[in-house]
Amino acid sequence: MAKFHEIEVAEVYKETSDCTVITFNIPENLQEEFKYIQGQYLTLRKIINGEDIRRSYSLCSSPVDNQWKVAVKQIPGGIFSTYANAELKAGDKLELMVPQGRFYVEVDPNGKKNYIAFAAGSGITPMLSIIKTHLELEPKSTFKLFYLNRTVKSIIFKEEIEQLKNKYLQRFNIFYFLTKEQRDIEFLNGRFTPEKIQTLTKTFIDINDTADCFICGPEEMIFLIRDELEAAGLPKENIHYELFFSGDNKASSTQIAEILEQKVDGTDVTIVDGGKEFHFIMEDEYDNILDGALAAGADLPFACKGGVCSTCKCRVIEGSVEMKINYALVEEELASGLVLSCQAVPTTEKVVVDFDV
């Protein structure tokens, strides 16, 4: 069962003209349950105009601050982002799930590591938490941040980033790239390209001395940077990324079409959640287990429904499914039978999945 807690909003303020920062007042009796690791996210829920709206936002605060803050950037036509930027105020209440996510590496207080990070726009939110935490708790480690935005005014958390730079002068470097304003240094103008990443790995980044890389932003940017860093010699397992959204492409559309052709109509589905079973027959109009279950009345955890956040993950214990897309689960999880229910297309007449994972 999806477990949400009603939490009061402590503060709301504008970070930029189209980005609102929300601080939550987590009551003392829930603070242990709401403990989080740098890079994790919160799933927020609000009934807006009668519709159950859920969205996941990375915590931009650090665990060492004992705060719970997220930043919500206005998305054109976005139901929740419009509400958060135009209506939400201190004292209002939202429903929250406890922090989730795996976009982090463990802190090593005795380590001496060099980290790098790439972010675009609101992709800075988990990075801010990650950078603050490692610099604070790993006094011998360093961080280089390569941050892409449209203009100087659109840079989210610019003041806080500059404060970090001043606090950790010898251990934190920031490089701003702009797409809609011209910088004196031509290299800092425009988006990340293969040529720019290759230049960075030859001049600013010592790949052999880099412990881990974090990337957050659009799909195209993430995979471009990932591939270039791998080609430069950074091990795949040391490159960590989190998608804020994903775009359709011909390859994925073809893959999805092939998977949907394998769908078995009228699959008998059993959901195990909270130790209880829920049975239903997949209706033809739904192609994935999550939507089919929700339509049948199940109360399951979910957020993005885009194969990105992993909130809806479950384990297949009988039958088989095929996922349309997967940006969240790693190879070890797939090998253990985990799937994203929002992407899981049933391919057998009976399927049993367990959400108690």
Residue pairs with C-beta under 8 A, 6 or more apart in sequence:
1 273
1 274
1 299
1 300
1 301
2 97
2 299
2 300
2 301
2 302
3 97
3 98
3 301
4 45
4 95
4 96
4 97
5 30
5 95
5 96
5 97
5 98
6 93
6 94
6 95
7 24
7 25
7 26
7 27
7 30
7 93
7 94
7 95
7 96
8 24
8 25
8 91
8 92
8 93
9 22
9 23
9 24
9 25
9 88
9 89
9 90
9 91
9 92
9 93
9 94
10 23
10 24
10 25
10 90
11 21
11 22
11 23
11 90
12 20
12 21
12 22
12 23
12 88
12 89
12 90
13 20
13 21
14 20
14 21
15 21
15 71
15 156
15 157
16 153
16 154
16 155
16 156
17 153
18 73
18 74
18 85
18 154
19 71
19 72
19 73
19 74
19 85
19 122
19 156
20 71
20 72
20 74
20 84
20 85
20 88
21 60
21 69
21 70
21 71
21 72
22 69
22 70
22 71
22 72
22 84
22 88
23 61
23 67
23 68
23 69
24 42
24 68
24 69
24 70
24 94
24 96
26 34
26 68
31 66
33 98
34 68
34 96
34 98
34 99
35 63
35 99
36 59
36 63
36 68
36 99
37 63
37 99
37 101
37 104
38 59
38 62
38 63
38 104
38 107
38 126
38 129
38 130
38 132
38 133
38 134
39 58
39 101
39 102
39 103
39 104
39 126
39 129
39 130
39 214
39 242
40 58
40 59
40 99
40 100
40 101
40 103
40 104
40 126
40 129
41 56
41 57
41 58
41 59
41 70
41 99
41 100
41 101
41 103
41 126
41 309
42 56
42 57
42 59
42 68
42 70
42 96
42 97
42 99
43 54
43 55
43 56
43 96
43 97
43 100
43 301
43 303
43 309
43 311
44 54
44 55
44 56
44 57
44 70
44 80
44 94
44 95
44 96
45 52
45 53
45 54
45 94
45 95
45 96
45 97
46 53
46 80
46 83
46 94
46 95
47 53
48 79
48 80
48 83
49 79
51 79
53 79
53 80
53 83
54 302
54 303
55 72
55 80
55 81
55 303
55 304
56 303
56 304
56 309
56 311
57 70
57 71
57 72
57 125
58 70
58 101
58 103
58 125
58 126
58 129
58 216
58 242
59 68
59 69
59 70
59 99
59 125
59 126
59 129
60 69
60 70
60 71
60 124
60 125
60 126
60 128
60 129
60 157
61 67
61 68
61 69
61 129
62 128
62 129
62 132
62 133
62 136
63 129
63 133
64 132
64 133
64 136
64 137
65 132
70 125
71 122
71 125
71 156
71 157
72 80
72 81
72 84
72 85
73 81
73 121
73 122
73 156
74 81
74 82
74 85
75 81
75 82
88 94
97 301
97 311
100 309
100 310
100 311
101 242
101 309
101 310
102 310
103 126
103 130
103 214
103 216
103 240
103 241
103 242
104 130
104 240
105 212
105 240
107 133
107 134
107 137
107 138
108 138
109 137
109 138
109 139
110 140
111 138
111 140
111 141
111 211
112 138
112 140
112 141
113 134
113 138
113 140
113 141
113 142
113 211
113 212
114 141
114 142
114 143
114 144
114 206
114 209
114 210
114 211
115 131
115 134
115 141
115 142
115 143
115 144
115 210
115 211
115 212
115 213
115 214
116 143
116 144
116 145
116 146
116 205
116 210
116 212
116 213
116 214
117 127
117 130
117 131
117 143
117 144
117 145
117 146
117 213
117 214
117 215
117 216
118 145
118 146
118 147
118 148
118 192
118 213
118 214
118 215
118 216
118 217
118 221
118 225
119 127
119 145
119 146
119 147
119 148
119 215
119 216
119 217
120 147
120 148
120 149
120 216
120 217
120 218
120 221
121 148
121 149
121 150
121 154
121 156
121 217
122 156
122 244
123 216
123 217
123 242
123 244
124 147
124 156
124 157
124 161
124 216
125 156
125 157
125 216
126 214
126 216
126 242
127 145
127 214
127 216
128 157
128 160
128 161
130 214
131 143
131 145
131 164
131 172
132 164
134 141
134 143
135 141
135 143
135 164
135 167
135 168
135 171
135 172
141 171
141 211
142 170
142 171
142 172
142 173
143 168
143 171
143 172
143 173
144 172
144 173
144 174
144 175
144 204
144 205
145 161
145 172
145 173
145 174
145 175
146 175
146 177
146 192
146 200
147 155
147 161
147 174
147 175
147 176
147 177
148 177
148 178
148 179
148 191
148 192
148 217
148 221
149 155
149 156
149 176
149 177
149 178
149 179
150 178
150 179
150 180
150 181
151 178
151 180
151 181
152 158
152 176
152 178
152 181
155 161
155 176
161 174
162 174
164 172
165 172
165 173
165 174
175 188
175 204
176 183
176 188
177 188
177 189
177 190
177 191
177 192
178 188
178 189
179 189
179 190
179 191
182 189
183 189
187 196
187 199
191 221
192 221
192 224
192 225
193 224
194 224
194 228
197 224
197 225
197 228
197 229
197 232
198 228
198 232
201 207
201 228
201 229
201 232
207 229
207 232
207 233
207 234
208 233
210 234
210 238
211 238
212 238
212 239
212 240
213 225
213 229
213 234
213 238
213 239
213 240
214 240
214 241
215 221
215 222
215 225
215 226
215 239
215 240
215 241
215 242
216 222
216 241
216 242
216 243
216 244
217 244
218 243
218 244
218 245
218 247
219 243
219 245
219 246
219 247
219 327
220 247
222 241
222 243
226 239
226 241
229 239
230 236
230 239
243 308
243 327
244 308
245 306
245 308
246 306
246 307
246 308
246 325
246 327
252 325
255 324
255 325
256 324
256 325
259 322
259 323
259 324
259 345
260 287
260 324
260 345
262 322
262 345
262 347
263 287
263 345
263 346
263 347
264 346
264 347
264 348
264 349
265 282
265 284
266 281
266 282
266 284
266 349
267 281
267 282
267 319
267 346
267 348
267 349
267 350
267 351
268 279
268 281
268 349
268 350
268 351
269 279
269 280
269 281
269 282
269 289
269 292
269 293
269 346
269 350
269 351
269 352
269 353
270 277
270 278
270 279
270 318
270 350
270 351
270 352
270 353
271 277
271 278
271 279
271 280
271 289
271 293
271 298
271 300
271 314
271 353
271 355
272 278
272 317
272 352
272 353
272 354
272 355
272 356
273 298
273 300
273 354
273 355
273 356
274 355
274 356
275 356
278 293
278 296
278 298
280 292
280 293
280 296
280 297
280 298
281 296
282 289
282 292
282 346
283 292
283 295
283 296
286 292
286 295
287 324
287 345
288 324
288 341
288 342
288 343
288 344
288 345
289 314
289 321
289 341
289 344
289 345
289 346
289 351
289 353
290 300
290 302
290 305
290 312
290 341
290 342
290 344
291 342
293 300
293 341
294 300
294 302
300 312
300 341
300 355
301 311
301 312
301 355
302 311
302 312
302 341
302 342
303 309
303 311
303 312
304 311
304 342
305 312
305 342
306 325
306 327
306 342
307 323
307 324
307 325
307 326
307 327
307 328
307 340
307 342
307 343
308 327
308 328
309 328
310 328
310 329
310 340
312 340
312 341
312 342
313 328
313 329
313 333
313 338
313 339
313 340
313 341
313 357
314 338
314 339
314 341
314 344
314 353
314 354
314 355
314 357
315 336
315 337
315 338
315 339
315 353
315 354
315 357
316 337
316 339
316 344
316 351
316 352
316 353
317 337
317 352
317 353
317 354
318 350
318 351
318 352
319 346
319 347
319 348
319 349
319 350
319 351
319 352
320 346
320 347
320 348
320 351
321 339
321 344
321 345
321 346
321 347
321 351
321 353
322 344
322 345
322 347
323 339
323 340
323 343
323 344
323 345
324 343
324 345
325 343
326 334
326 340
326 343
328 340
329 338
329 339
329 340
338 357
339 353
341 353
341 355
344 353
